[in-house]
Amino acid sequence: MRSQSAGTTPGSVTADRRLSCLRRHLEPISSSSSSPSAGTMESSQTIYASPTSAFDSVFAHLAKAPEDPILGVLSLSLSLSLSLCVVVTVAFNKDPSPIKLNLGVGAYRTEEGKPLVLNVVRKAEQLLVNDKSRVKEYLPIVGLADFNKLSAKVIFGADSPAIQENRVTTVQCLSGTGSLRVGGEFLARNYHQRMIYIPQPTWGNHAKLFPLAGLSVKTYRYYDPPTRGLNFQGLLEDLSSAPSGAIVLLHACAHNPTGVDPTLEQWEQIRRLMRSKGLLPFFDSAYQGFASGSLDADAQPVRMFVADGGECLVAQSYAKNMGLYGERVGALSIVCKSADVAIRVESQLKLVIRPMYSNPPIHGASIVATILKDRNMFDEWTVELKAMADRIISMRQQLFEALRARGTPGDWSHIIKQIGMFTFTGLNSEQVAFMTREYHIYMTSDGRISMAGLSSKTVPHLADAMHAAVTGAA
């Protein structure tokens, strides 16, 4: 070992060694490197550039992925201001027109076109802030216990026999997407059939997340373009031909993107068919209470399947019905045949969640639990929820009447027959492009519009654009 020179300390030698090593990494590699100078701690071994350096990236082969058609510039809009509307495309964001209208993104807006934070949510948050006993410790893998228990009651009903018999296991997840993904991976690991049928069309993320979870995706007919309603016969035929035991994704209410739901009588036929073939229902419940204004009415299809004693999965989200979009609050419930099976199912769900995100966040779930366990706050929530649903229903009626007043060709009754946040207008991609170009109205190219993005002031503008697009007034 070298002796230290005068005036040096062990600490300074260590610092010199680190600087020397760093210098060797930063200097260009030369084929004729000079030998280390005397009096340094450098090794004679040549150090080559890392394969992950900027000169030769291991990711250099990657192509730039396209922006998400709806959330592509979400981060930009949020960084500017939380009060700005989330934009559908970069084009909308750049459009300087004062009359531009965004009808693409699935988030509720007020009559003034602003995002809404429910009063009851603000109250709950204030209670949480003032509670000095609250800490920021990790939640269990399955999440906040009160949130899970109360969420199950919201979707299945407080008097549900499945809950009373402890046949339901519920885990907190990252909103609807996270609940679907956890459920999908659980099924891929533990269920004998790895094929899931999703409606055509459906929410775009369904076809993306289930294959990544390990499931094979097939489609069943759902929407009927000529009638702009449900292709019920096609649905029954496709489910009848599905292999025994296949998983079937069902929208609990307010089908996204069409706004077309089966009637309760049709739901009963679907239930009987699925149970006779041993098909496993997987409900996506993103809009409970947001469709009709009633939590119980919107949960009826799910409760029909639970009432027969069979098993099913339900993914819940509080993004829409509590306006907790950014809090990412959701739950996955699995209804089992017995309490013993439910315990084993929960143990396997933990094995899915632990390596995925370890455990869920606490704040959003605490807001939900605070509201659901207080009778007065729960009642206040249902009043605000109905007000949001009623405004959307009003926008449907106003748009229908505006088109009828203009004599716009076609039967537009589907606008008031469909339900929930979205409407499939029946406009084609050329008509949509015309409306964007001439009227600065933005929507997805399949003609889907978010009724929550409309207001009494903007309905006439949309009706004018639709009339011009349909009549070829360009």
Salt bridges, closest charged atoms under 4 A:
ASP95 OD2 - HIS440 ND1 2.81
GLU111 OE1 - ARG391 NH1 3.08
GLU125 OE2 - HIS363 NE2 2.97
ASP146 OD2 - LYS373 NZ 3.67
GLU165 OE1 - ARG167 NE 2.69
GLU185 OE1 - ARG181 NH2 3.70
GLU185 OE2 - ARG189 NH2 3.13
GLU237 OE1 - ARG221 NH2 2.94
ASP238 OD1 - ARG221 NH2 3.01
GLU268 OE2 - ARG271 NH2 2.64
GLU268 OE2 - ARG272 NH1 3.47
ASP284 OD2 - HIS206 NE2 2.78
ASP296 OD1 - ARG303 NH1 3.07
ASP308 OD2 - ARG271 NH1 2.96
ASP308 OD2 - ARG275 NE 2.83
ASP340 OD2 - ARG344 NH2 2.48
ASP379 OD1 - ARG375 NH2 2.83
GLU380 OE1 - LYS123 NZ 3.05
ASP390 OD2 - LYS386 NZ 2.82
GLU438 OE2 - ARG437 NE 3.36
ASP464 OD1 - ARG406 NE 2.65
